[in-house]
Amino acid sequence: MTRAVTRSIVAVMLTGVVACGTPTGVDTPALGDVPLDPRGISGVVSNGARPEGGVWVIAETDSLPTHFQRIVVTDDQGRFLVPDLPDADYEVWVRGYGLRDSTRVQATPGEQLALTVDNAGTPQEAAKIYPANYWLSLYEPPPGDLLPLVGNERRAPADGGGQGDTAELDEESSVAAGAFPTREHWLGQMKLSCMLCHQMGQEISRLWLEADAWDVVWDRAGMGRTADNLGREVLKDSLVDWTSRIADGEVPPAPPRPTGVERNVVITQWSWGQELSYIHDNVSTDKRDPTLYPNGKVWGIDIGQSYLWALDPVTHTVTSHEVPMRDGPGRDPTRLGRIQGNTSSHNPMLDDQGNVWLTTRMRGRETPAWAHEVVVDTAGGSSRQLSSRDMSSGRQLGYFDTAREEFVLIDTVYGTHHLQFDSQGRLWTSGDRSRLGMLDPSKLDPKRPAETEAAAQTAYAKIDPATGRSVMGGGYGIIVNPEDDTIWRAGYPGIFGQPPLPNLVGNRIDMFDPKTQDYKQYVLPPPAFGPRGIDATTDGKLWFGTGSGHLGRFDPKTEEFTYWETPGPKIRGTDEATGSADFHYYIWVDQFDAFGLGANMVILTGTNSDSLLVFDPATEGFTKLRIPYPLGTFTRGLDGRIDDADAGWKGRGLWVSNNTDGLLHTENRMGYISQIQLRPDPLAP
């Protein structure tokens, strides 16, 4: 039976903080103005006599097999509808910029709630829920003359290679040894180094620490060498200045509340993983056809504990399968008490046969004897055998047969990190420092993988005849261009055959054409640098996010780069060359309109902004999709699936995992898999 219930949250109005988002003098609508939904929870949110628009209403429960929560945004009149809830008892509460988190109230589907909220008592209280990039905007990088720039003392390679004595270097040698040519490059590397594992600016990272405490943190986290490269003492001084000002009460400006399309978002979250999990990537369907596996399981790779996790969104159940090794030791403790499986599994990808492919370590670093006989195909028409140094790799390949619930492990002569299928079903991988790897599953016998894996794979390289070294270099992100099946990769450290790169920030994209074996490399022009993820729109244009806080586009036909600075605050004292205070780890193009904003929308992960950023190439405008709870949303991979093309907004959605390297970095110490959907208006059932 549907019933209306008024839930009053005691409010004490405090001065000094003004709730933003709703004009004053607007009366809160009555519950009768809110549509009833027997399967949802609806109502209004008010602050005194004023409705609160653009705030989040969160309904969560532990009554289902896994912790479940659904989040919506109020309209201008403070009205909300949390739609289509599973039958359970829920705690419902409100979060909004300028407000204090409301008290949680009990409700079940079919109820209507009149929720009241308070202004935050102080600017410091209000700022507790601001995204990390707003806090990072208060950071002030050291002046350029204090940084390890060109000409400063660096550790130079000795004559025969390896580490030599510290010496004054000329410009070229200094850059090659890891010096930073500009303050912007230094800052980009600092962001990259920190945000690989957590946000910079979330609560645990902005706590005040004495200078010596930073040494302890870095050494425990395995970041001592990174700190040394950045200039340990000057880095400490700048961080102590930043956190000390925050401890003394400095706060960033308030973010704007959700407006427009963002108010139509419905976010559904299921907890998955366990205390020591780091579920880095997820996949729900085949990128080439997002209509496959409707309402099926969503898969995630736990790099922290070597598990393949699966969510069934229909039954709300989560299961796991431990990823095996073909040979090698079991799991060992690593830094900060975390357990990391020796498989170091990464980047799942579904094919059209129901197999979940992944990059995974299935052996130690000792290369099998057969691999030494493999000859590399080269773009110049020559070939050579691989050396032991060439074949060193941290990961190989494998897949999980979902029908048989069995893993098939595949050794490779190349290292792997990310993977993508082309139109012929061949699997291309990034992650090798000198080659590009390809596996043809049609040549692999899953019952005899060890006997057929050599014939199923090819390693491609391009050799500089003058040096005998590969100029193909490493690659991080990888994508197949849907227009012509060319293979594209985003930059990665350790590139040969191009101008020296700033420290560890890769700064190029490259192309390999399997049909012609042509290889091209394109160094990014300023101001953007540090591309990682890469994807393509169906017109053949390449898109990439950068560590410098930009979205980039490359047109292969004109060979022109275009950049857009991503939205959000900037780090103090920086300009366009630095980009925003966000960090864009990966990117995904919605080629088939799986979300509902249209085909070919470009979606960036906002590592430091608790959000996804949707870019419309036609209008050149961004739409921000924020996840307000739990704070510390740390997204890596994402994809989208069409469950039912005729079901409106309920048949489409994005899927993204929220986990960090150590769940202590998140607000409630839990990892989630989230579905983000877009309804036509904030009250659509």
C-alpha positions in Angstrom: 0.0 0.0 0.0 1.3 3.4 -0.9 1.5 5.9 1.9 2.9 9.4 2.5 5.2 9.8 5.4 6.8 13.0 6.7 10.4 12.6 8.0 11.6 15.7 9.8 15.2 16.2 10.4 15.9 18.7 13.2 17.6 21.8 11.8 19.5 24.5 13.5 20.2 27.3 11.0 23.8 28.5 11.3 25.3 31.6 9.8 28.4 31.8 7.6 27.4 29.2 5.0 24.8 29.8 2.4 23.2 26.8 0.7 23.6 27.1 -3.0 21.5 25.9 -5.9 17.9 27.1 -5.2 16.7 30.7 -5.3 15.4 32.1 -2.1 11.8 33.0 -1.7 10.6 29.7 -3.5 8.2 27.7 -1.4 8.7 24.0 -1.1 6.1 22.0 -3.0 3.7 19.8 -1.1 4.1 16.0 -1.3 1.0 16.0 -3.4 3.0 17.7 -6.1 5.4 14.7 -6.3 4.3 11.6 -8.3 3.7 8.4 -6.3 5.7 5.3 -7.4 4.8 2.0 -5.8 8.3 0.7 -6.6 10.2 3.9 -5.7 10.7 6.3 -2.9 9.7 9.9 -3.7 9.4 13.2 -1.9 10.8 16.7 -1.4 13.9 18.1 0.3 13.6 21.5 2.0 15.8 23.8 4.0 13.4 25.8 6.2 10.8 27.1 3.8 13.2 26.8 0.8 13.3 23.8 -1.5 16.8 22.4 -2.1 17.5 21.8 -5.8 20.5 20.0 -7.1 21.2 17.9 -4.1 21.6 14.1 -3.9 19.1 11.7 -2.3 20.7 8.4 -1.4 18.7 5.2 -0.6 20.9 2.3 0.7 20.3 -1.1 2.2 22.0 -4.2 3.6 18.8 -6.2 3.1 19.9 -7.6 -0.3 22.7 -10.2 -0.8 25.2 -7.4 -1.3 25.1 -3.8 0.0 23.0 -1.8 -2.4 22.4 1.9 -2.9 20.7 4.2 -5.5 21.3 7.9 -5.9 19.3 10.6 -7.6 19.3 14.4 -7.8 16.5 16.8 -6.8 14.9 19.1 -9.3 14.6 22.9 -8.9 11.6 22.4 -6.6 13.5 20.0 -4.4 11.5 17.1 -5.6 13.0 13.6 -6.1 12.1 10.1 -7.1 14.4 7.1 -6.4 12.9 4.7 -9.0 12.5 1.0 -9.4 13.9 -0.1 -6.1 14.2 -3.8 -5.1 11.9 -4.8 -2.2 13.9 -4.0 0.9 14.2 -1.6 3.9 16.2 1.5 3.1 18.0 4.3 4.8 17.4 7.5 3.0 19.4 10.6 3.4 20.6 13.8 1.6 24.0 15.2 0.6 24.5 18.5 -1.1 27.2 21.2 -1.4 26.7 23.8 1.3 24.8 21.4 3.5 25.4 19.1 6.4 24.7 15.4 5.6 21.2 14.8 6.8 20.1 12.2 9.3 19.2 8.8 7.8 15.6 7.9 7.9 13.9 4.5 7.3 11.7 3.9 4.3 10.4 1.3 1.9 9.3 1.4 -1.7 6.0 3.2 -2.1 6.6 5.8 0.6 6.8 9.5 0.2 9.2 11.5 2.4 9.4 15.2 3.3 13.1 15.6 4.1 14.6 18.7 5.8 18.3 19.6 5.8 20.6 22.1 7.5 23.2 24.4 6.2 26.7 23.4 7.1 27.8 25.2 10.2 31.2 26.5 8.9 32.9 26.7 5.5 35.3 23.9 6.8 32.3 21.6 7.5 30.8 22.3 4.1 34.1 21.6 2.3 34.4 18.1 3.8 32.4 16.7 0.9 34.0 18.6 -1.9 35.8 16.5 -4.5 39.5 16.0 -4.2 40.4 18.3 -7.2 39.0 21.3 -5.3 41.3 20.6 -2.4 44.2 20.1 -4.7 43.5 23.5 -6.3 44.9 24.9 -3.0 48.3 23.3 -3.6 51.0 25.7 -4.8 53.8 24.0 -6.8 57.4 25.0 -6.0 58.9 27.7 -8.2 60.8 26.4 -11.2 64.2 27.4 -10.0 63.9 24.9 -7.1 62.8 21.9 -9.2 65.1 19.3 -10.8 65.2 21.1 -14.1 67.6 20.9 -17.0 71.1 21.6 -15.8 70.6 20.5 -12.3 72.5 17.6 -10.8 71.0 14.3 -11.8 72.2 10.7 -11.7 73.7 10.0 -15.1 74.3 6.7 -16.7 77.9 5.5 -16.7 79.7 4.8 -20.0 78.4 1.3 -20.4 74.9 1.9 -19.1 73.5 1.5 -15.6 73.7 4.0 -12.8 76.8 6.2 -12.5 77.8 9.1 -10.3 75.9 12.3 -9.9 77.2 14.9 -12.3 76.3 18.1 -14.0 74.7 17.2 -17.3 74.3 19.0 -20.6 70.7 19.7 -21.7 70.1 16.6 -23.8 71.6 14.2 -21.3 69.8 15.9 -18.4 66.4 15.4 -20.0 67.2 11.8 -21.0 68.2 11.1 -17.4 64.9 12.3 -16.1 65.1 16.0 -15.5 62.0 18.2 -16.1 62.1 20.8 -18.8 59.3 22.9 -17.3 57.4 23.4 -14.1 54.3 22.0 -15.8 56.0 18.7 -16.6 57.1 18.4 -13.0 53.6 19.0 -11.8 52.2 16.5 -14.3 54.6 13.9 -13.1 53.7 14.6 -9.5 50.0 14.2 -10.2 50.6 11.0 -12.2 52.8 9.4 -9.5 50.3 10.1 -6.7 47.0 9.5 -8.5 47.9 6.1 -9.9 46.8 4.7 -6.5 44.6 7.3 -4.8 43.1 10.7 -5.2 45.3 13.7 -4.3 43.2 16.0 -2.1 40.9 13.5 -0.6 40.9 13.4 3.2 43.7 11.0 3.9 46.0 12.8 1.6 45.4 16.3 2.9 45.9 15.6 6.5 48.7 17.6 8.0 52.0 15.8 8.3 55.4 17.0 9.5 58.1 16.9 6.9 59.7 13.7 8.2 56.4 11.9 8.1 56.2 12.2 4.4 59.4 10.2 4.1 57.8 7.4 6.1 54.6 7.5 3.9 56.6 7.4 0.7 58.9 4.6 1.7 56.1 2.4 3.1 54.2 2.9 -0.2 57.1 2.1 -2.4 57.3 5.7 -3.7 60.8 6.6 -2.3 62.4 6.6 -5.8 59.6 8.7 -7.2 60.0 11.3 -4.5 63.7 11.4 -5.2 63.1 12.0 -8.9 60.8 14.8 -8.1 63.2 16.4 -5.6 62.3 14.9 -2.2 63.0 18.0 0.0 61.3 20.6 -2.2 58.4 18.2 -2.7 58.0 17.8 1.1 58.2 21.5 1.7 55.4 22.2 -0.8 53.2 19.4 0.6 53.7 20.6 4.2 52.8 24.1 3.1 49.6 22.8 1.4 48.4 20.6 4.3 49.4 23.2 7.0 47.2 25.8 5.3 44.3 23.4 5.2 44.9 22.5 8.9 44.7 26.2 9.7 41.3 26.4 8.1 41.8 27.3 4.4 39.1 25.8 2.2 38.6 25.7 -1.6 35.7 27.5 -3.3 32.4 25.6 -3.4 31.7 23.4 -6.4 28.5 24.1 -8.4 25.6 21.9 -7.8 24.3 19.5 -10.5 22.3 21.3 -13.2 20.7 20.4 -16.5 21.2 16.8 -17.7 23.2 15.8 -14.6 20.0 16.1 -12.6 18.5 13.2 -14.7 21.2 10.8 -13.6 20.4 7.6 -11.7 23.4 5.9 -10.0 23.0 2.4 -8.7 25.8 0.8 -6.7 26.6 -2.7 -5.4 29.5 -3.4 -3.1 32.0 -6.0 -4.4 35.4 -7.2 -3.5 36.7 -7.5 0.0 38.9 -5.5 2.4 42.1 -5.9 0.5 40.6 -5.8 -3.0 41.7 -3.4 -5.7 39.2 -4.0 -8.5 40.9 -2.0 -11.2 38.8 -2.5 -14.3 35.4 -3.9 -15.2 33.6 -5.1 -18.3 29.9 -5.8 -19.1 29.8 -6.6 -22.8 31.8 -6.8 -26.1 32.8 -3.3 -27.1 32.1 -4.2 -30.7 28.5 -5.0 -29.9 27.1 -3.6 -26.6 23.8 -5.5 -27.0 25.5 -8.7 -26.1 24.8 -10.3 -22.7 21.8 -8.2 -21.8 21.2 -8.0 -18.0 24.1 -10.3 -17.7 27.0 -10.4 -15.2 29.4 -7.5 -14.9 33.0 -8.6 -14.5 35.9 -7.0 -12.6 39.5 -7.8 -12.1 41.0 -7.7 -8.6 44.6 -6.7 -9.0 44.9 -6.7 -5.3 44.1 -10.3 -4.7 44.0 -12.1 -8.1 40.3 -12.6 -8.3 37.8 -12.3 -11.1 34.7 -10.8 -9.5 31.2 -11.0 -11.0 28.0 -9.0 -10.2 24.6 -10.4 -11.2 22.5 -7.1 -11.2 19.3 -9.1 -11.4 19.8 -11.2 -8.3 22.1 -8.6 -6.6 24.7 -11.4 -5.9 28.4 -11.2 -6.2 30.7 -14.2 -6.8 34.5 -14.6 -7.4 36.9 -16.9 -9.0 40.6 -17.0 -8.1 42.9 -16.5 -11.1 45.5 -19.3 -11.2 49.1 -19.5 -12.3 50.4 -22.1 -14.6 53.5 -22.3 -12.4 55.0 -20.1 -9.8 54.5 -19.1 -6.2 51.3 -18.2 -4.5 50.3 -14.9 -3.0 52.7 -12.9 -0.9 52.2 -9.9 1.4 53.2 -6.5 -0.1 53.4 -2.9 1.1 50.9 -1.5 3.5 49.8 -5.0 4.5 48.0 -5.5 1.2 48.0 -8.9 -0.4 48.7 -8.9 -4.1 48.3 -12.0 -6.1 51.3 -12.9 -8.2 49.0 -12.9 -11.2 48.6 -9.1 -11.0 45.6 -9.6 -13.3 44.4 -6.5 -15.2 41.9 -5.2 -17.8 39.1 -7.7 -18.5 37.6 -7.8 -22.0 34.5 -9.8 -23.1 34.5 -11.4 -26.6 31.5 -12.6 -28.6 31.8 -16.1 -27.2 31.2 -15.3 -23.6 34.9 -15.5 -22.6 36.3 -12.9 -20.2 39.8 -12.2 -21.4 42.4 -10.6 -19.1 46.1 -9.7 -19.0 47.6 -11.8 -16.2 50.8 -13.2 -15.0 50.7 -17.0 -15.5 54.4 -17.7 -14.8 57.6 -16.2 -13.4 59.8 -14.0 -15.5 61.8 -17.0 -16.9 60.9 -17.1 -20.6 60.1 -20.6 -21.9 62.5 -22.2 -24.3 60.1 -22.2 -27.2 59.8 -18.4 -27.1 63.5 -17.9 -28.0 62.7 -19.4 -31.4 60.0 -16.9 -32.2 61.0 -14.4 -34.9 59.6 -10.9 -34.7 57.9 -9.5 -37.8 59.2 -6.0 -38.5 57.8 -3.1 -40.4 61.0 -2.6 -42.4 60.9 -6.0 -44.0 63.7 -7.4 -41.9 63.4 -9.7 -38.9 65.4 -10.8 -36.0 65.2 -13.2 -33.1 64.1 -11.8 -29.7 66.7 -11.5 -27.0 66.1 -12.5 -23.4 66.0 -8.8 -22.5 63.3 -8.2 -25.1 61.1 -11.0 -23.8 61.0 -9.9 -20.2 57.4 -9.4 -19.3 55.3 -9.0 -16.2 52.0 -10.3 -17.6 50.8 -12.7 -20.2 47.3 -13.6 -21.2 44.3 -15.8 -20.2 40.6 -16.0 -20.3 37.7 -17.3 -18.1 35.4 -19.6 -19.9 32.1 -18.5 -18.4 30.2 -21.6 -19.6 32.7 -24.1 -18.1 33.8 -21.7 -15.3 37.4 -22.5 -16.1 40.5 -20.4 -16.8 42.6 -20.9 -19.9 46.2 -19.5 -19.5 48.3 -18.5 -22.5 52.0 -17.7 -22.5 53.2 -14.9 -24.7 56.5 -13.7 -26.0 55.4 -10.1 -25.3 54.3 -8.2 -22.2 50.7 -7.3 -21.8 48.7 -4.6 -20.0 45.5 -3.5 -21.9 43.8 -5.4 -24.7 41.3 -4.9 -27.5 39.7 -7.0 -30.2 39.7 -6.1 -33.9 36.9 -6.8 -36.4 38.5 -10.2 -37.2 38.5 -11.3 -33.6 42.3 -10.9 -33.1 43.4 -9.7 -29.7 45.9 -6.8 -29.6 47.7 -5.9 -26.4 49.7 -3.0 -25.0 52.3 -3.2 -22.2 55.4 -4.4 -23.9 58.3 -1.9 -24.0 59.5 -2.6 -27.5 56.8 -4.6 -29.4 53.2 -4.8 -30.2 51.5 -8.2 -29.4 48.7 -10.0 -31.3 47.0 -13.2 -30.5 44.6 -15.0 -32.9 42.2 -17.0 -30.7 41.0 -19.0 -33.7 44.5 -20.7 -33.8 44.4 -21.6 -30.1 43.1 -24.9 -28.8 41.7 -24.2 -25.4 42.1 -27.9 -24.4 45.8 -27.7 -25.4 46.9 -24.1 -24.8 50.5 -24.8 -24.1 50.9 -26.7 -27.4 49.1 -24.1 -29.6 49.9 -20.8 -28.0 53.1 -20.2 -30.0 51.4 -20.6 -33.4 48.5 -18.3 -32.3 50.6 -15.2 -31.6 52.7 -12.6 -33.4 55.0 -9.9 -32.1 55.5 -6.8 -34.2 58.5 -4.5 -33.9 60.3 -1.8 -35.9 64.0 -1.8 -35.7 66.3 1.1 -36.1 69.1 -0.2 -38.4 71.6 2.2 -37.0 71.1 1.0 -33.4 69.4 -2.4 -33.7 66.9 -1.2 -31.1 63.1 -1.1 -31.4 61.6 2.3 -32.1 58.1 1.1 -31.4 58.5 1.6 -27.7 56.0 0.8 -25.0 52.3 1.6 -25.0 49.7 2.0 -22.3 46.2 2.5 -23.7 45.3 0.6 -26.9 42.4 0.8 -29.3 41.4 -0.6 -32.7 40.2 2.2 -35.0 36.7 1.1 -36.1 37.2 2.8 -39.5 40.1 0.8 -40.8 41.3 -1.7 -38.1 44.5 0.2 -37.5 46.0 -0.2 -34.0 46.6 2.9 -31.9 48.4 3.3 -28.5 48.8 6.1 -26.0 52.3 7.0 -24.8 54.3 5.3 -22.2 57.8 5.7 -20.6 60.9 4.3 -22.2 60.4 5.3 -25.8 63.2 5.0 -28.3 63.6 6.8 -31.5 62.0 10.1 -30.7 63.0 13.3 -28.9 63.8 12.8 -25.2 60.7 12.8 -23.0 60.3 14.5 -19.7 61.0 12.0 -16.9 58.3 9.3 -16.7 55.6 11.1 -18.7 55.1 9.5 -22.0 54.1 12.0 -24.6 52.9 10.4 -27.9 50.4 8.3 -29.6 51.3 5.8 -32.3 49.7 3.8 -35.1 50.3 0.3 -36.5 48.6 -0.9 -39.7 48.5 -4.7 -39.7 47.7 -4.8 -43.4 50.7 -2.7 -44.5 52.8 -3.1 -41.4 53.3 0.7 -41.5 54.2 2.3 -38.2 53.8 6.0 -37.3 54.5 7.9 -34.2 53.1 11.3 -33.3 54.6 13.4 -30.4 52.0 15.6 -28.7 52.5 19.3 -29.2 52.0 21.6 -26.1 50.2 22.3 -23.9 48.9 18.8 -23.2 51.2 15.9 -22.3 51.0 12.5 -20.6 48.3 10.6 -22.6 47.2 7.3 -21.1 43.8 6.0 -22.2 42.9 6.2 -25.9 39.7 5.4 -27.9 38.1 6.2 -31.3 34.9 7.6 -32.6 33.3 5.9 -35.6 34.6 8.6 -37.9 38.2 7.4 -37.2 39.3 10.2 -35.0 41.4 9.3 -31.9 40.6 10.6 -28.4 42.8 10.5 -25.3 42.9 11.9 -21.8 46.1 13.4 -20.4 47.8 13.7 -17.0 48.0 17.4 -17.7 44.2 17.8 -17.3 43.2 17.9 -21.0 41.1 16.0 -23.5 42.9 15.5 -26.8 41.8 14.6 -30.3 43.9 13.5 -33.2 42.7 13.4 -36.8 44.7 10.8 -38.7 43.6 12.3 -42.0 44.9 15.8 -41.3 47.4 14.8 -38.6 46.2 17.6 -36.4 45.9 17.7 -32.6 43.1 19.6 -30.8 42.8 20.0 -27.0 40.2 21.0 -24.5 41.0 21.8 -20.9 38.7 19.7 -18.8 36.3 21.4 -16.3 37.1 22.0 -12.7 39.4 24.2 -10.7 43.1 24.7 -11.5 46.1 24.3 -9.2 47.1 27.6 -7.6 49.4 29.7 -9.8 49.1 27.6 -12.9 47.8 28.4 -16.4 46.4 26.6 -19.4 49.5 24.6 -20.0 49.0 22.8 -16.7 45.3 22.0 -17.3 42.8 21.3 -14.6 43.5 19.8 -11.1 41.9 16.6 -12.4 43.8 13.5 -13.7 42.3 11.5 -16.5 43.5 7.9 -16.2 41.3 6.3 -18.9 38.8 7.1 -21.6 35.9 5.3 -23.4 33.9 6.3 -26.4 30.2 5.5 -26.4 30.1 4.5 -30.1 26.6 2.9 -30.0 24.8 5.3 -27.5 24.8 2.9 -24.6 24.3 5.8 -22.2 21.6 7.8 -23.9 23.2 11.1 -24.8 23.9 10.0 -28.3 26.5 8.0 -30.3 30.2 8.8 -30.1 30.1 10.7 -26.8 33.6 10.8 -25.4 33.8 9.8 -21.7 36.8 10.5 -19.5 37.4 9.1 -16.0 37.7 12.0 -13.6 40.1 10.4 -11.2 40.3 13.4 -8.9 36.8 14.8 -9.3 34.5 11.9 -8.2 33.0 11.9 -11.7 32.9 10.9 -15.3 33.2 13.7 -17.8 31.1 13.3 -21.0 32.2 15.4 -24.0 30.0 16.0 -27.0 32.2 16.5 -30.1 29.4 18.3 -31.9 28.9 21.0 -29.3 32.4 20.8 -27.7 30.7 20.9 -24.3 31.3 18.7 -21.2 28.6 17.1 -19.0 29.8 16.1 -15.5 28.4 12.9 -14.0 29.4 13.1 -10.3 29.3 10.3 -7.8 28.9 12.0 -4.4 29.0 8.9 -2.3 31.2 7.3 -1.2 33.8 10.0 -1.5 37.0 9.0 -3.1 35.4 7.6 -6.3 38.4 6.2 -8.0 37.5 5.0 -11.5 39.8 3.2 -14.0 38.1 1.3 -16.8 34.5 1.7 -17.8 32.1 0.5 -20.5 28.5 0.7 -21.5 25.8 -1.9 -22.2 22.4 -1.9 -24.0 20.2 -4.4 -22.1 17.0 -3.5 -24.1 17.0 -0.9 -26.8 13.2 -0.6 -26.6 13.1 -0.1 -22.8 14.0 3.6 -22.7 16.5 4.8 -20.1 16.1 1.6 -18.1 17.6 -0.5 -20.9 20.9 1.5 -21.1 23.7 2.4 -18.8 27.4 2.9 -18.1 29.3 0.5 -15.8 32.3 1.7 -13.8 34.2 0.2 -10.8 35.1 2.3 -7.8 38.1 0.8 -5.9 41.5 2.1 -4.8 44.8 0.6 -3.9 43.8 0.4 -0.3 40.1 0.9 0.5 41.1 3.1 3.6 41.2 5.9 1.0 37.4 5.8 0.5 34.7 7.2 2.7 33.1 4.0 3.8 36.0 1.5 3.2 34.0 -0.4 0.5 34.5 -1.0 -3.2 31.6 -0.6 -5.6 30.5 -1.4 -9.1 28.2 1.4 -10.3 25.7 1.6 -13.1 25.0 5.2 -14.3 21.8 5.7 -16.2 20.1 8.8 -17.7 16.4 9.3 -17.5 14.5 12.0 -19.4 13.9 14.1 -16.3 14.5 14.0 -12.5 11.1 12.5 -11.7 10.9 9.9 -14.4 9.8 6.5 -13.0 
